[in-house]
Each structure stands twice: as C-alpha cells, then as structure tokens.
C-alpha cells in the first residue's frame, strides 16, 4: 500500500486495503444496543457493569426490552424509590436510552400510571421513532394482555404507524413478553409486519433463545442485570424449563459451558445496521474489556511475581531474547 494512500469513504477504504472484504459498510451505517431485563431478582452491580461496557461500544442509542425495576407493589413511595434508583444508574449511560415496559414495571394500575407519567410518550406506554431510514416500534405487551382495550388500542395505533412508515428500510419491534402464535395478539400483529424486513426483540425469559415466528426472526434476550439461574428455553422448537440444578448436572456430566448451552448467562445485543440490513452480535456480560484492562493485568502480574521465588535459569552463554 502506498504511504500516501488516503480514504475518506468506506468505498475508498476498501479500494486501498490489502483485502477489500465482501463489501464495505455504507457511510450511513450505525449501531445500537439492546439490553435485556434488569430485574426479576436483579444481581447487584450487573446493570452498572453493563452500562460501562456499552459505553465502550459507543452505540448511537440503547433500547431495552423491559423489566427495569422489581415492582409488583402499589406503594407509591416504593415505586418512586425503585425508579429513582434505576434512573440514577442509567444516567451514567453515554447514549440516548429508550424505555420499554415489562411485567415488573406495569403490573398494576398504580405502577402503570407511574410509568406513563415518568417514561410514557404522549400519554402512552408504547411509541415509535425513526433513525437512519429504519423504524423502531416499542409495544407494551403486559398491558395488552391485562386489558383487552389496551390490546385493541395498541394494534389500531400500530396499523396507522406502520402505514406511515411503509418505506422504512427495516422495522425493529421491541416488547417484553414473547407472544405465542396461538395467542390473541400475535395473529393480529403478524398481519401488520412485513417479514422480509422485520426483526423482533423480547426479554422476560431470562434466557437466550431464537426462533422464526411466521418467517420473522425473534430474539429473546437473556437478562442483562437480572438472575439467570432458571427460566424457560426454546431448544429445537420445544419449550423447556431448565433450572440451575439441571444446568449444574449438565456441567458435571461434561457439557461444555452448560450455562451458555442453555442460554443462562447475562448479556446484551449489539446491532449494526448497514443499508437496511441488521447484523446482530450477542455479547456476554463482562466480555467487553476497557483499554486500561492491560494496566490491571500488569499490576496483577507484578503483585504475583513479588510472591514467588525468582526463576533459576541456566546459563546458556547468550542473553535471553528481549524482542
């Protein structure tokens, strides 16, 4: 490569590279992160750790799948306290954060009204937005299941919303509780979604799973800050219940990384959208390391070397290589 070679666009960069790749990313490609449940027996410190790691990736924005507080109370003071705790932690995120509500967030009327007041859009618990020719829809499946009127209102609103966004390059639909094909919501929702350009993200199960629902890819994320010791899993088209004891037995029997085999690990999704096509990477929590991790490693090595006897290396008549 010439030392004077310069590139200002992805196409130019591909042209001067030693290997051009299948195709360079377009100039308007962007990334975002989808985080799983924080609560449902939240694990202290994990949400804060996730925020630190997401900040390293510098996404355009972050969107959640719900279950952000423990909830399940009608005590207004306690509900406010839980939201304030969550908001204090999430305020350290260095990207816009989009809310989605789950069963822990809107399980009764008091919690629902509090959620809409604090995080609703135009007085609703569901909404949509556009970014870089893509359309994002956030639904409230718990309230839709709890109140038939809400189900009808959301689907009626969605029909008009998607009609106005029919030219979107891709459609991302986010809601907390996975829907069953035999349920009352999915058959009606499916009629509104173009399968060739739709991706769905759910949570709730606290275990990673994936399947295609009427040709639409559905990613059920494991928890990001919540417990993953038990849950429901989709394996080879069958819904199974796998608890911590079963995972332990699998590990003892020789299964490799049994927790990951059953989707029982904390994680988030990193999505890159290029020319309307998403590429999704599933990132286990604590696997994104900051640059100063090298300093941490060196400090650990130094501390360890002071605790061991120096090596008595044989004299070979020449110096050891220093590279």
Secondary structure, 3 states (H helix, E strand, C coil): CCCCCCCCCHHHHHHHCCCCCCCCCCCCCEEEEEECCCCCCECCCHHHHHHHHHHHHCCCEEEECCCCCCCCCCCHHHHHHHHHHHHHHHCCCCCEEECCCCCCCCCCHHHHHHHHHHHCECCECCEEEEECCEEEEECCHHHHHHCHHHHHHHHHHHHHHHHHCCCCCEEEEECCCCCCCCCCCHHHHHCCCCHHHEEEEECCCCCCEEEEECCEEEEECCCCCECCCCEEEEECCEEEEECHHHHHHHHHCCCCCHHHHCCCCCEEEEEEEECCEEEEEEEECCCCCCCCHHHHHHHHHHHHHCCCCCCCCCCCCCCCCCC
